[in-house]
């Protein structure tokens, strides 16, 4: 026999050791429902808890189980259940158990109002991967329910918190800064510091609120815009702890300042993580619902979305002239909240600058000594020198 029957030549590219690795799905967000038992003033996604229209459109239990199974088979490490209010789903416990048994580490975002002894027992037996994240809307019934617009939500939240504490279930709290609760910051932070999971760090806040992700209500968008802090209000809030603000801002800018160029997607969205919404559509992040960024899961798979659909999307380059003039040349782009999702929510495109976020980013950069008053970050030539100097300045 000739040697060619026993030996076959292969190029280096054909050997698995030298092949370009497939894109890995490491984390999955599942928005179990867009419905919520609260009706918060600032919410970018919520629909009424009793909306039959939205409930009937939601994925069924078995569909969610198939998604979780596929994610685990693809090597996914963790899944985050969010909403809306994920505990509204009557099958929540079933899906939670299924995810844990599939080997996924589970993360949960909730308003805590629907926590029950049964769920607490489940979390005790099968703990989440990370502390449960609970949003607090007010330290008093009046402020809380003025924001949630739901009678009884304050007491329900407190009951949920008490259940978590009594069972020693790890959890953290986060806040929102709105006119209705703005004077409660010190009280909120003092209370938060007494919680077992909050001893080492203060709570985070949402304040520069996002518009409706589905662009489904200009009335709601007008309300949300009116709730946003002004440049001066935002800066005053940040400077309440000036030392922490300066340290965090300067550290971030030292690490991440760069000229981004024309690429629209400069963040980590859709790279090793995906989002499945309530109805079976896949997106690169929780905030983005542009039709061109939508992958229909019933026509494909998470693997196909990760390996084929989103890589092509993430290579997209901006065409908007103002984006190319400003954002593409801005060394503070990573510091600004400008992103394709927020461009979509505000303007209906993926690459139109969002003026509100630009103003806020400039104000914070000025306060941190990175920009001079009235200076535009995209016009700065010596930005690298400035950023490097921050080490000596702090």
C-alpha positions as CSV (number, residue, x, y, z in Angstrom):
1,X,0.0,0.0,0.0
2,X,1.2,3.5,-0.7
3,X,1.7,6.0,2.2
4,X,-1.0,8.2,0.9
5,X,-3.6,5.7,2.1
6,X,-2.5,6.3,5.7
7,X,-1.5,9.9,5.7
8,X,-3.4,13.1,4.6
9,X,-1.9,16.5,4.6
10,X,-3.7,19.3,6.4
11,X,-3.0,23.0,6.5
12,X,-2.5,24.7,9.9
13,X,-5.9,26.4,9.5
14,X,-7.6,23.0,9.3
15,X,-6.3,21.8,12.7
16,X,-8.6,22.7,15.6
17,X,-5.6,24.1,17.5
18,X,-5.2,26.8,14.9
19,X,-8.8,27.4,14.0
20,X,-10.4,30.7,14.8
21,X,-12.6,30.0,17.9
22,X,-16.3,30.1,17.6
23,X,-18.1,33.0,19.3
24,X,-19.1,31.8,22.8
25,X,-22.4,32.7,24.5
26,X,-21.4,33.2,28.1
27,X,-24.4,35.1,29.4
28,X,-28.1,35.3,28.5
29,X,-30.7,37.9,29.6
30,X,-34.3,36.7,29.5
31,X,-37.0,39.3,29.7
32,X,-39.7,37.0,31.0
33,X,-42.4,39.6,30.6
34,X,-42.8,43.3,29.9
35,X,-45.8,43.4,32.2
36,X,-45.4,44.8,35.8
37,X,-47.5,45.1,38.9
38,X,-46.1,48.6,39.3
39,X,-46.6,51.4,36.9
40,X,-43.5,53.5,37.5
41,X,-43.3,57.0,36.0
42,X,-39.9,56.5,34.4
43,X,-40.1,52.9,33.1
44,X,-38.9,52.3,29.6
45,X,-40.7,48.9,29.0
46,X,-43.6,48.2,31.3
47,X,-47.1,47.2,30.4
48,X,-50.0,46.6,32.9
49,X,-49.8,43.3,34.8
50,X,-53.3,42.4,33.7
51,X,-52.7,43.0,30.0
52,X,-54.2,40.0,28.3
53,X,-52.8,41.2,24.9
54,X,-49.2,41.1,26.1
55,X,-49.6,38.0,28.3
56,X,-51.0,36.0,25.3
57,X,-48.0,37.0,23.2
58,X,-45.4,35.9,25.8
59,X,-43.4,32.7,25.3
60,X,-44.9,29.6,26.9
61,X,-43.1,27.7,29.6
62,X,-41.8,25.0,27.3
63,X,-40.4,27.5,24.9
64,X,-38.4,29.1,27.7
65,X,-37.2,25.7,28.8
66,X,-35.9,25.0,25.3
67,X,-34.1,28.3,25.2
68,X,-32.5,27.6,28.6
69,X,-31.5,24.1,27.4
70,X,-30.0,25.5,24.2
71,X,-28.1,28.2,26.1
72,X,-26.6,25.6,28.5
73,X,-25.6,23.3,25.6
74,X,-23.9,26.3,24.0
75,X,-21.7,26.7,27.1
76,X,-23.6,29.6,28.6
77,X,-22.6,30.2,32.2
78,X,-25.4,32.5,33.5
79,X,-28.9,33.7,32.9
80,X,-30.6,36.8,34.2
81,X,-34.3,36.8,34.7
82,X,-35.7,40.3,34.3
83,X,-38.8,42.2,33.0
84,X,-41.1,43.9,33.6
85,X,-41.5,42.1,36.8
86,X,-40.3,38.5,36.3
87,X,-42.1,37.2,39.4
88,X,-45.4,37.9,37.6
89,X,-45.0,34.8,35.6
90,X,-46.8,31.9,37.3
91,X,-44.2,29.6,36.0
92,X,-41.3,31.6,37.4
93,X,-40.3,28.9,40.0
94,X,-40.5,26.2,37.4
95,X,-38.2,28.1,35.0
96,X,-35.8,29.0,37.8
97,X,-35.5,25.3,38.8
98,X,-35.1,24.3,35.2
99,X,-32.3,26.9,34.7
100,X,-30.4,25.7,37.8
101,X,-30.7,22.0,36.8
102,X,-29.4,22.9,33.4
103,X,-26.2,24.1,35.1
104,X,-26.9,27.8,34.6
105,X,-26.1,30.3,37.3
106,X,-29.2,32.5,37.8
107,X,-29.4,36.2,38.4
108,X,-32.7,38.0,39.4
109,X,-33.9,41.6,39.1
110,X,-37.1,42.2,40.9
111,X,-39.2,44.9,42.8
112,X,-39.6,42.4,45.6
113,X,-43.4,43.0,45.9
114,X,-44.3,39.4,44.8
115,X,-41.8,37.5,46.9
116,X,-43.5,34.7,48.9
117,X,-42.5,32.2,51.5
118,X,-42.5,29.6,48.8
119,X,-40.1,31.5,46.6
120,X,-37.9,32.3,49.6
121,X,-37.7,28.6,50.4
122,X,-36.7,27.9,46.8
123,X,-33.9,30.5,46.9
124,X,-32.7,29.1,50.2
125,X,-32.5,25.6,48.7
126,X,-31.2,26.7,45.3
127,X,-29.4,30.1,45.8
128,X,-29.1,32.6,42.9
129,X,-25.6,33.1,41.4
130,X,-25.4,36.6,42.7
131,X,-27.4,38.6,45.3
132,X,-30.9,39.4,44.2
133,X,-31.2,43.0,42.9
134,X,-34.1,44.9,44.4
135,X,-35.1,48.4,43.3
136,X,-36.4,50.8,46.0
137,X,-38.6,53.6,44.9
138,X,-39.0,55.5,48.1
139,X,-38.4,55.4,51.9
140,X,-42.0,56.5,52.6
141,X,-45.3,55.3,51.4
142,X,-46.1,58.7,49.8
143,X,-42.9,59.0,47.8
144,X,-42.8,55.3,46.8
145,X,-46.4,55.1,45.6
146,X,-46.1,58.5,43.8
147,X,-43.5,56.8,41.6
148,X,-44.9,53.3,41.3
149,X,-48.5,54.7,40.9
150,X,-49.6,51.5,42.6
151,X,-51.4,51.5,46.0
152,X,-50.0,49.0,48.4
153,X,-46.6,48.8,46.6
154,X,-44.7,50.3,49.5
155,X,-46.0,47.7,52.0
156,X,-45.5,44.9,49.5
157,X,-41.9,45.9,49.0
158,X,-41.3,46.0,52.7
159,X,-42.8,42.5,53.1
160,X,-40.5,41.2,50.4
161,X,-37.4,42.8,52.0
162,X,-38.4,41.4,55.4
163,X,-38.7,37.9,53.9
164,X,-35.2,38.1,52.3
165,X,-33.7,39.4,55.6
166,X,-35.3,36.8,57.7
167,X,-34.1,33.9,55.5
168,X,-30.7,35.4,55.1
169,X,-31.1,35.4,51.3
170,X,-28.3,37.6,49.8
171,X,-29.7,40.7,48.1
172,X,-28.7,44.3,47.3
173,X,-30.8,47.4,46.8
174,X,-30.5,50.1,44.2
175,X,-32.4,53.4,43.9
176,X,-33.9,55.9,41.5
177,X,-33.5,59.6,41.8
178,X,-36.7,61.4,41.0
179,X,-38.4,64.6,42.2
180,X,-40.7,62.5,44.4
181,X,-37.9,61.0,46.5
182,X,-34.9,63.3,45.9
183,X,-34.8,64.5,49.5
184,X,-34.6,60.9,50.8
185,X,-31.1,60.1,49.6
186,X,-29.4,60.2,53.0
187,X,-32.2,58.2,54.6
188,X,-32.0,55.6,51.9
189,X,-28.3,55.2,52.1
190,X,-28.3,55.1,55.9
191,X,-30.9,52.3,55.7
192,X,-29.1,50.5,52.9
193,X,-25.9,50.4,55.0
194,X,-27.7,48.3,57.6
195,X,-28.5,45.6,55.1
196,X,-26.1,42.6,55.1
197,X,-25.3,42.8,51.4
198,X,-24.7,46.5,51.4
199,X,-22.1,47.1,54.1
200,X,-19.2,47.5,51.6
201,X,-20.7,49.8,49.0
202,X,-23.4,52.4,48.7
203,X,-26.4,51.8,46.4
204,X,-26.3,52.7,42.8
205,X,-28.9,55.0,41.3
206,X,-30.8,55.4,38.0
207,X,-31.4,59.0,37.1
208,X,-30.7,59.8,33.4
209,X,-33.8,57.8,32.4
210,X,-34.1,55.9,29.1
211,X,-37.1,56.5,26.8
212,X,-39.4,53.7,25.8
213,X,-37.4,50.9,24.1
214,X,-40.2,50.1,21.6
215,X,-40.9,53.8,20.8
216,X,-44.5,53.0,21.6
217,X,-45.7,56.1,23.5
218,X,-44.7,59.7,22.9
219,X,-46.8,60.7,25.9
220,X,-44.7,58.4,28.1
221,X,-41.5,59.7,26.5
222,X,-42.5,63.3,27.3
223,X,-43.1,62.3,30.9
224,X,-39.7,60.6,31.1
225,X,-37.9,63.6,29.6
226,X,-39.5,65.8,32.2
227,X,-38.3,63.6,35.0
228,X,-34.6,63.7,33.9
229,X,-32.3,65.9,35.9
230,X,-30.9,69.0,34.3
231,X,-27.2,69.4,33.8
232,X,-26.9,71.4,37.0
233,X,-29.1,68.9,39.0
234,X,-27.1,65.9,37.7
235,X,-23.8,67.5,38.6
236,X,-25.0,68.5,42.0
237,X,-26.1,64.9,42.8
238,X,-22.7,63.5,41.6
239,X,-20.8,66.0,43.7
240,X,-22.6,65.2,46.9
241,X,-19.7,62.8,47.4
242,X,-17.0,64.7,45.5
243,X,-14.1,62.6,46.4
244,X,-15.7,59.4,45.2
245,X,-17.0,61.1,42.1
246,X,-13.5,62.4,41.1
247,X,-11.8,59.0,41.9
248,X,-14.4,57.0,39.9
249,X,-14.5,59.4,36.9
250,X,-10.8,59.8,36.6
251,X,-10.1,56.1,37.0
252,X,-12.6,55.3,34.3
253,X,-11.3,57.8,31.9
254,X,-7.7,56.7,32.4
255,X,-8.7,53.1,31.6
256,X,-11.2,53.6,28.8
257,X,-10.5,56.9,26.9
258,X,-10.0,56.3,23.2
259,X,-11.0,57.6,19.8
260,X,-13.8,55.2,18.8
261,X,-14.0,55.8,15.1
262,X,-17.0,55.2,12.9
263,X,-18.1,51.8,14.4
264,X,-21.6,52.1,15.8
265,X,-21.3,49.3,18.3
266,X,-18.4,50.2,20.6
267,X,-19.8,48.4,23.6
268,X,-19.9,44.7,24.5
269,X,-23.4,44.2,23.3
270,X,-24.0,41.0,21.3
271,X,-20.5,39.8,21.6
272,X,-20.7,37.1,24.3
273,X,-24.1,37.9,25.6
274,X,-27.6,38.0,24.1
275,X,-31.1,39.1,25.2
276,X,-34.3,37.1,24.6
277,X,-37.4,39.3,25.0
278,X,-40.8,38.2,26.2
279,X,-41.9,37.2,22.7
280,X,-39.0,35.2,21.4
281,X,-36.9,37.9,19.6
282,X,-33.2,38.0,20.2
283,X,-31.3,41.3,20.6
284,X,-27.8,42.4,21.4
285,X,-28.8,44.2,24.6
286,X,-31.7,44.9,26.9
287,X,-32.3,48.4,25.6
288,X,-32.2,47.9,21.9
289,X,-35.3,47.1,19.9
290,X,-34.5,48.4,16.5
291,X,-36.0,46.1,13.8
292,X,-32.7,45.8,12.0
293,X,-31.2,44.4,15.2
294,X,-33.9,41.8,15.7
295,X,-33.2,38.0,15.3
296,X,-36.4,35.8,15.2
297,X,-35.6,32.9,17.4
298,X,-38.4,30.7,16.0
299,X,-36.6,30.8,12.7
300,X,-33.2,29.9,13.9
301,X,-31.1,29.3,17.1
302,X,-29.0,31.1,19.7
303,X,-26.0,29.6,18.1
304,X,-26.8,31.0,14.7
305,X,-27.6,34.4,16.2
306,X,-24.3,34.5,18.0
307,X,-22.1,33.2,15.2
308,X,-23.7,34.7,12.1
309,X,-26.3,37.4,12.7
310,X,-24.8,39.6,15.3
311,X,-21.1,39.6,14.1
312,X,-22.4,41.2,10.8
313,X,-24.5,43.7,12.8
314,X,-21.6,44.7,15.1
315,X,-19.4,45.6,12.1
316,X,-21.9,48.3,11.2
317,X,-20.4,51.8,10.6
318,X,-22.1,55.1,11.2
319,X,-23.4,57.2,8.3
320,X,-24.9,60.1,10.3
321,X,-22.7,63.2,9.6
322,X,-23.1,64.6,13.1
323,X,-22.1,61.3,14.6
324,X,-19.0,61.1,12.5
325,X,-18.1,64.7,13.3
326,X,-18.7,64.3,17.0
327,X,-19.1,60.9,18.5
328,X,-16.6,59.1,16.2
329,X,-13.9,61.6,17.2
330,X,-14.8,61.9,20.9
331,X,-12.2,60.4,23.4
332,X,-14.9,60.4,26.0
333,X,-17.3,58.3,24.0
334,X,-17.0,55.3,26.4
335,X,-17.8,57.7,29.3
336,X,-21.0,59.0,27.6
337,X,-24.3,57.1,27.6
338,X,-24.5,57.5,23.9
339,X,-25.0,54.1,22.3
340,X,-27.1,52.5,19.4
341,X,-29.9,51.7,21.8
342,X,-30.3,55.2,23.1
343,X,-30.0,56.6,19.7
344,X,-32.8,54.4,18.6
345,X,-35.0,55.3,21.6
346,X,-34.4,59.0,21.2
347,X,-34.2,59.4,17.4
348,X,-35.3,56.2,15.7
349,X,-31.8,55.5,14.2
350,X,-28.7,53.7,15.4
351,X,-26.2,56.6,14.9
352,X,-27.7,59.9,15.8
353,X,-26.1,61.7,18.7
354,X,-28.2,62.0,21.8
355,X,-27.8,65.6,22.9
356,X,-29.0,65.1,26.5
357,X,-26.3,62.4,27.2
358,X,-23.6,64.5,25.5
359,X,-24.4,67.5,27.8
360,X,-24.3,65.3,30.9
361,X,-21.0,63.7,29.9
362,X,-19.4,67.1,29.2
363,X,-20.6,68.5,32.6
364,X,-19.1,65.6,34.5
365,X,-15.8,65.7,32.5
366,X,-15.5,69.4,33.3
367,X,-16.2,68.8,37.0
368,X,-13.5,66.1,37.0
369,X,-10.9,68.5,35.4
370,X,-10.7,66.6,32.1
371,X,-12.4,69.3,30.0
372,X,-12.3,73.1,30.2
373,X,-15.7,75.0,30.4
374,X,-17.4,75.2,27.0
375,X,-14.7,72.9,25.5
376,X,-16.0,70.1,23.1
377,X,-14.4,66.7,23.7
378,X,-14.2,65.8,20.0
379,X,-12.1,68.9,19.3
380,X,-9.4,68.1,21.9
381,X,-6.1,67.2,20.3
382,X,-4.0,66.5,23.4
383,X,-6.6,64.2,25.1
384,X,-4.0,61.4,25.7
385,X,-1.7,63.7,27.5
386,X,-4.6,65.0,29.7
387,X,-5.8,61.5,30.5
388,X,-2.3,60.3,31.4
389,X,-1.9,63.3,33.6
390,X,-4.8,62.3,35.7
391,X,-2.6,59.8,37.6
392,X,-0.6,62.6,38.9
393,X,-3.6,64.8,39.6
394,X,-5.3,62.4,41.9
